[in-house]
Structures are given as C-alpha cells and as structure tokens.
Amino acid sequence: MFNSIFFRLLTSCSSLVIFILSLWTIHENFHYYSTQNIWNALSTVPLSNILRAIVLMSLNYVIMTGYDCLAVNYVHHTLSYSKKALVSVICSGISNSVGFALISSCMIRYRLYSNWGLSAISITQISAFCNLTFILGLLFMGAIIFTTNPLEIPHLLSLPFVSVQTLGVIFLLIILVYLFLTTICKKPVKIGQWTLPNVSIKMALCQLIVSALDWSLAAAVFYSILSGYVSFSYSTFLGIYMLAQIAGLASNVPGGLGIFETVILLFLSPFISTEKIFGFLLIYRLVYYFIPLTISVLLLGKYEFKKFFFTPNQIFLKEYL
C-alpha cells in the first residue's frame, strides 16, 4: 500500500518537474532567438518550403508513435493506439528539447503508463526498448549512408577517422551482432548492466524500419527548408545530418544546441553564406523542436489538468488516505 502511494506521488512530482523544465526551455528559446531574427529567417525562405517542412515533421511524429506501439507489444500489454500515441508524442516533443532524453522520457512514461495499469517493471522495459530502438535506427541509417556515401570528417570534430566510412562499417557490425544476439540466441544476453531483449526477427526488423524512417524524415524536414539553395542530393545531406546529430547526441546538450549547428555550418558554408545557414537552422529548430515542444507541453498540461480536477474525490481518498 505504502509503495503504491509513494510510486504515485513520485510520478506526479516527476510530471511537474518535466512540465516546469519544458516551460523553461520554451522561455529560453524565446530568449535565445529574438523576434527580429526569427522574422528575418522566415522572410528568406519560401512559404512552400516551410509548409512542406511542417507536413514532414507531422508525418515524422506519426512514425514516432511506432516506438511505443512496438514496446507495449514487447511487454505483452494491450492499450489503445491513442494512448500509446499520446505518450510517444509527449515524450518525443519534450525530451528532444529539454535534453537528457533517457531520463526525461522515462519520467513521462512512468507518469502516464502507471495510470493505465502498467507495472514499474513493464514501464522500465518499455522505456529501455524505445531508447534502444532509437539508437538502432541511428546505427542502421549511419551504416547505410556512411558506407555508401562517405564524407570527410572535419578536423574540428577531433575524431580518429578521416572519413565517416569507418564509422559506417562499425555501425553495420553492431547492427549485425544485435540481430544475431536477439533473434538467434535463446538466452538473454547481458552487456554490462544492460540485458538485450529476445525478440523475433519480425520485431527486430520493425525496430529498424520505424527508427530508420524517423531519422530519414527528420533529415527531410531540414532538407525541405534548404530546397532550392543547395545542389547536392538528399542522400548527401542525410550523411551530413546524421553526423551532426551524432555529435549533438554525444554532447548531451539539450537538442544538441550549438554542436549540431557547428557541424552543419562546417559542411554547408562552402555552398551557402553563413547568415543564410543560421536562418535555415533557426527555421529548422522552430519547426522540428519548438512547435512539437509547445504541443507536447499543452498535451501534458491538459492531461494533468483533467487528471487532477476530474478525478472523483472518493477515488482520490482511497488511493492516498
């Protein structure tokens, strides 16, 4: 009884923390980007490009719901698609911007899934499965793009490789090892404190497909903004985008802010003026990070408002007294 009450209070507090962090991130975005800078950036890009980017971003978030759909299926629970989609959209929109995605997404999932009857163990498994799927997509897309379209790595990144092709080969080997260990080995495989899930080949392929589509669409959002300003292909830009995201994720800076921009700037500056690149980056962050963050905060706030004010008093008393 005490453990149940403590768990519910903990998830309520974690939701409040995430909500405050999200509002702070929105405030910092407004502080970081002046209104004049935003207007100048928007005025340099055709409206059709921006609308296309918003459509692709929306499609991307629909694809992201596949993370939680696969994860809930993995722990053998049944939930409606609307509930799984709500969790996925809130987690993605908030964790992409506030940083420390592993922690923030876990806190949100604990808050929402616990209210729908899932145990702490199941929620932990879901969170781990979603984060693993996200990383697998990064490795999978990196393996394909870096090996087929190798880019020279800027010296500023201080990586021990001249070309991303070496990274692609490493990523490919990791994916092959994962598929072997999870689909062929019958016993759970432990790597340090992590235990790889035993899944069917169908589930493993679904993980790769969902996450690969996620990464591909995220890059397509940015590429659609650049449309008409660059001469290289989408596949070439995808390699640049993947490398920039890897650098940003490795830094653990919220949204890769600063790191991501630096890598993009290094690759695009020979083709586009620095001023325009910063404008494109600003629009991309507005479309891909700020809009989803705002929507996610509103969805989380609406959920908590309904949960707090429309829960019958007798149920509240039974749970907490």
Steps between C-alpha positions, in 0.01 A plus 500: 500500500775741603707411193201565273436843657869591484519394134197714408635803685838455334350485151286808573806696613702384200227620266504841669880518465482413131224757446705776668813404304302512178365847576852613586627361168229689311595817685869447419415450132324836492793657684761342271328595175384858468177579316695691237728199434200271462328739260817547294545124471139436400509774238793337315332160451198441273178425687463175302829373643391576856158338451666192350731481801201518738321221312813281514543577869140395566550177305820441695312521829241252372785260421645557850186350653636171371760502780240464774278272292786251460610538862153442649464196275840376621386499867174325398260777602197626313431872476311710248704668228388843624660441842826370352507788253442754779795365699724489195422853382546652847823308560648587162395863500631569850810278523633623164517854639558484876799267467590187699252312280549168678398644838226738388328245273509238777339743745218581258437134422490413870243774559265407216531122477469450877157665487393242243588200714852412385751390763828677569691206350296510178544878469876465550508237225296724269731797558812291442349344187407842352845646567668191357286521186591868459873420521466203264349729237789741538750217452301345214467823302859591579617163372313545171583865434858509627608191305330592172564875507813561710566856611828644622481577870593861589817524711312717749304194620827332609387150404760227439364444147561683174172381348162400641529172309684346797213602726256343253681167511506505882128581511423220254688246712311611812164457321594152375614397847174632649288306250699183573484531878133596524344276236721189500630468858231352722638633829503867606832666421647740755735782405612662824180603680293474181304191399418477131140397431422170332276592207388337178666590172175676406511719812870579447435604140207715612734674745743581221228614258319730746818665625652527151186678377519728803857607421431528125199726549680717755771567241235554232346779712829691491571416135158632396589835658825506300325404177611728219807623686728195475603289203586174676257211535287401798720193562808723529319733740376200700862403566578855619188504716577162658854605587374826650241316709755247625724786612203673666381186680851420619521849657172442697425871453119559483403450136871493410481880507823650367668168417250406232518849348881494491514179296232622259684829460829324422344302215265761353716814522679428167161511323287747700582819685532469877214743557260289294613177668417644841161602364434147372613353834266734686202400286587132542511535878170686499331232289659184636558590864299802611162416344498137629625614842217752530239243391644238738490741794137585422409129475676420828338800670156399373551143622612611846218756524237236422668250730508744791163672468283222360610214725212423738585596859415156633750334265767752596437430870515125453834526326677746728337458846 
